[in-house]
Amino acid sequence: MIPFTFEKLEVYQKAIAFADSIYDATKTFPKEERFGLISQLRRSSISIAANIAEGAGRQSKSDQKHFYTISRGSLYECIPFLELANRKCFLQSENHQKILSKAHELARLLNGLIRSRE
């Protein structure tokens, strides 16, 4: 099957990988966080890729930029959740740092994608 054009974008692939790492990391969180941090982190992380996909489906550059900006907001939303998870020792420090490193790389790529629509 031929992939959608956006699936070939490095930023999309990294967004999916980021969400995958969030899903893996949250598997070990306490069960009582199922409707708290786990849900928030998972929803915001997959929203990054979803908004890249939705933006790619829009025809005007301004519409595309709007969704790519929402995608960046979803990424930024993950940061305080990750910080709290780290403070509560739900995440090991090493894993926290790996995920943050992925977030920084993803932010750089998203910023480039947003600038390309100006």
C-alpha positions, -999 to 999 in steps of 0.1 A, spaced: 0 0 0 13 35 -9 18 56 22 2 90 26 26 118 18 28 130 54 39 95 65 72 101 47 80 132 67 107 128 93 87 149 117 57 126 115 79 95 119 95 111 150 61 121 164 49 85 161 81 72 177 77 98 205 41 86 212 53 50 212 79 59 238 53 76 259 30 45 257 59 23 267 69 46 296 34 49 310 29 11 312 48 11 345 29 40 361 7 33 390 -28 20 381 -44 50 399 -29 72 373 -48 55 345 -72 85 342 -46 110 352 -11 112 340 -13 81 318 -43 94 299 -30 129 296 4 119 284 -9 94 259 -36 117 245 -12 147 241 16 126 226 -6 110 199 -21 144 192 13 155 179 12 131 150 -25 134 145 -23 172 140 6 168 116 -15 144 95 -46 167 97 -25 197 87 -11 178 57 -46 172 46 -54 209 44 -50 229 12 -40 264 24 -6 271 40 -24 290 68 -46 260 76 -16 237 75 4 260 98 -25 262 122 -25 224 127 13 222 129 11 248 156 -15 228 175 9 198 171 37 218 187 13 228 215 5 191 222 42 184 224 47 212 249 17 199 269 37 167 275 65 185 292 49 193 326 33 158 327 67 143 322 82 165 348 56 155 374 60 118 365 97 123 371 92 140 404 68 113 416 93 87 405 70 71 380 98 76 354 134 67 360 156 97 355 174 81 326 142 74 308 129 109 315 160 123 299 157 101 268 121 112 263 130 149 268 158 145 242 132 131 218 109 160 226 136 186 219 144 170 185 107 169 177 102 205 187 131 215 163 115 196 134 80 211 142 94 246 143 109 240 108 76 226 95 58 257 109 83 281 94 79 263 60 43 274 59 49 311 64 
